[in-house]
């Protein structure tokens, strides 16, 4: 029997794209024959994201459920909620903004998880604003400097849930809005000998709206957090 998959879809004011994100993820996993659950986390949206997600979830009940944060908690809050809620063999986090292509992500990234502990996506021909590309380049360079051999997460990040049972994550116990918790998981897992496959994928341009994550404030915050993780690991914490 194929491994079961938990898909955590994070959404903040994605009323125009969330239903499609749910439908595409469900259809991809049904076609591939994986038992699945989809957990949509509405991160304190002020639009109709929750209502639209709830309506679509009804078509796939009980495989799809919705969790609503009463206030916006950022990527960090979403990832922790997802880690606590998901129960299947493989964890997968994707955005509900219309950019991911679930059929591509799961058809390419799930097979390597038969022999690896994690899979990190690498996006080909990124069509992002220049500032976003600069931040991605800078983060990749910083990871290379602080943690040689640790790749930058682009697009999908999937991992076996056994990692959460075996690796103690500092940022799973802290309130932090950024996505440092996933990077910490990957860093600690690779340093402890768990295997990671890198898979090339494509991603669509964002159909509506814009990302609020790619800005100088978040870039400086992420830099500080990466150095903090490096220092904790150096000290054996």
BELMO-V97777 format. One line per field, one symbol per residue. ss: DSSP state (@ for helix, = for strand, . for the rest). A space follows every 50 residues. Layout:
ss=???
This chain:
ss=....=======......@@@@@@@@@@@@@@@...========.....@@ @@@@@@@......======....@@@@@@@@@@@@....======..... .@@@@@@@@@@@.....======......@@@@@@@@@@@@@@@@@.... ......====.@@@@@...@@@.......@@@@@@@@@@@@....===== =..............@@@@@@@@@@@@@@@@@@@...
